[in-house]
Amino acid sequence: MKRFLPLLIGFIFLFAGNANAFEKLKLNIDKKKLDAGKLQTFTIEMKGQGEGKKKRGVGVLLINAPTEKVWKYLCEWETMGEFVPGLEYYKTVKVIKPIEKGTMGETLIEGKLKFPILTVIYTLDVKFDESNMSQEWSLITPAQEEASMKQGKKMTRATSGLKNVEGFQYMEPYDGGKKTVYYYAPIVETSVPVPGFAERFLTKSTLPGYMEGLKKRVESNGTYKK
């Protein structure tokens, strides 16, 4: 199970990213499926360090709400435990820079995922770019852990076996701004080849569970729960 943990975590809506600005994805999106509100998923293989592999799982989904409304829910990380499958909680442990209009906010967020056979705890560094309606995230670095310890604040280290999680999500207005095309793109890095059955399970189960849960949450004005 440990060798599959990076893949498992990456696909299960753990928003995380590197410090570099991302490029918007170029995908062959089916407009009919998009207009029908059907989730479309893609897997992009990337080169990792050494012999490792990076896989970006991508989900694209139309949400029947303007981007400003969707952004509001994407910023409410601490409520995600109410509708995200498998997520016990998210909690803010440190606000580095507040999320404000036209600026780049940054927050350290602890999360806990529970499954029948394991529990995973971790802390993410999440960056909020309101001007571009985008977020990036990554696991906290050893330097961040050390700095927090010196300030008397202990950060939760990632569960043993978790190698790396990073990614981003962003939105684009649709149908004259009345709707939103939502892109969710975690990056998964593994040190061993990932079996096809594990990848299929994650792309067809966990990623849809998060994205469709978010869609229901937004469209129900916050009343939908898992």
N, C-alpha and C positions, 0 to 999 in steps of 0.2 A: 504493500500500500504506500510506503514512504516514497518509492520512486515515482509514483503517479501523483504525489501531492502537489507539486508545482502546477501541473496541468489542471488538476481539480480546482485549486484555488483561483487560478487565473480566469477560468471561465465562469466562476460563480460570483459575478458582479462585484469583485473587489477592485474598485476604481483606483488605479495607481499609475504614475507616469514619470518619465525622466524630465530633466530640467530643460531640454531642448524643445522648441516649439514643434508641434507635429504638422504634418501635411495632410490636408483633407484627402480622403480615400477616393480612388477611382475604381468604381465597381460597376458591373453589368447588372443594374437593377431592373427588375421586371415591373414596369409601370402599372400593369393591370393588377398584379399582386399587391403593389404598394397602395393603390387606390382602394383596394378591397380590405385593407387593414391587416394583411397577412405578413407575418414576420419572414424576412429573408436572411439566411445566414451564409457566411463565407469563411473559409479557412485559408490563410496566407502563410506559407512557410518562409522563414527568414533564417539567415545564417547566425548561429550563436557563437559563443567563445569556444575555441578548440573544436571538439567533435560534437558539442551539444547542439540542440535544435531550439529555435524559437518559433512559436506558432502564434499568429495573431488570429483570434476568433473574432469575427465581425458580425454584428446584428444590425439590421436596418428595419425600422418600423415607423409607420405613420400614426401620429397621435392627434386626435381631434381636439386640438387646443392650440392657441398661439404660443410662440416660443417663450414669451415672458412668463406665461403661466407654467409651462413645463420647467423652465429654469428654476422657478420658486421651489418646486418639489425636488428637483435634483440637488438643491442646496440644503435640503432638510435631511441630512444623513441620519440624525438620531431618531427619525420616525421610520426608517426603512425596515427595521425589525418587524414592523406591523404588517408588511406585505411582501417582503423578500423571502422566498423559500429557503429554509436552512439557516437563515441569519438570526442569531439570538439577540444581538444588539450591535449598535455603533454608538460610541460616545466620544465627544470632543475632549481631548486631554490637554491641548494647548493651541491657542489662537496666535499664530505668528503675525498675521496681518488680516484684519477684518475684511469680510466680503462687502465691497462697496461698489456702487455704480461707476463704471469707467476705470476701475483699478484691478490689479491682480491680487486676490486674497489667497491666504495660505493657512492651512489648519492641519494639525496632527490628530488623527482619529484612530481610536482603538476599536477593533471589531472582533466578534466571536461567532464562529460557524459551528453548528452541531450537526452531526450525521450519525446514523445508527452505529457506525464502527469507529468513529474518531471525532475529536473536537479540536478546532484550530483557532488559535488566538494570535493576533498580529497588530501592528500599528502602522498606519499609512501616512505619508506626507501628501496631502491633497492640495492642488493649486486650482483656484477658481478664477477663470478669465471671463468676467461678465460682458466685456465689450465684444467678445467673439462667441459668446454663449457656449463655452467649452470648459472642460475640466480635465486635468491630468493627475495621475497618482503613481506612487511607488512605495515600497517598503522603506521605513526609516533607515538611515545609514548608521554605521557604528559611531561616526562622529556626532551625529545628532543624539544618540543614546548617551554618549560620554558627556556632551554639553548639558543635557538635561540632568544627569546625575550630579554634576557640579553645582547645579542650581537647586539641588534637593528634590528633583522630580524624577521618579523612576518610570522609565518607559517599558511597555510590554514588548519583549522580544518575540519574534516570530517562532511558532512551534517548530521544533526540530524536524528537518527534512524539507522545509519550504525554502527553495533556492531563490526564486525571484518572482515578483509580480509587478507588472507595470502596464500602463495603457492610457486610454483617453476616451472621452465621449463628447459629442458636440451635436448641435442642432442646426437645421436650416428651415426657414419659413417656406410654407407650401400653400397653394390655393389662395394666393393673394394675402398671405399672412394669417389666414384663419386656422390653418393646421400646421403641424410641425413634422419634418422628417428627422427622426432621432437615430443617431449612429452611436453604437457602443462597441469599443474595440480594445479588449484586453490583449496583452502580449504574454505568452506563456513560454518559459524557457525550461527545458528538461535536459538532464545529463544522459538519458538513455532514449532510444526510440520509443514512441508512444504507440501501444497497440491500437489497431483500428477500431475495435469495439469500444474502448474507453473514449476515444475521440468522438465517435458517433453518439455515445450516450450524453456526453457533455454538450455537444452542439445541438442535440435534439431535445434535451431535457432541462439542464440547469440554466443555460443562457436564455432560452425562451421563458423559463420561469421568472427570471428577473425582469426582462424587458416587457413581457406581457403584464406582469404585476404592476410595473410602473405605469403602463398605459391605462390600466384599470384604475389605478390610484388617482391619476390626473383627471381622467374623464369622469370619475365619480366625485370630484371635488374633495378628495381626501378621505372619503368614507370607506373605500374598499380595504379589506383586511384579508390576510392569507388564511 
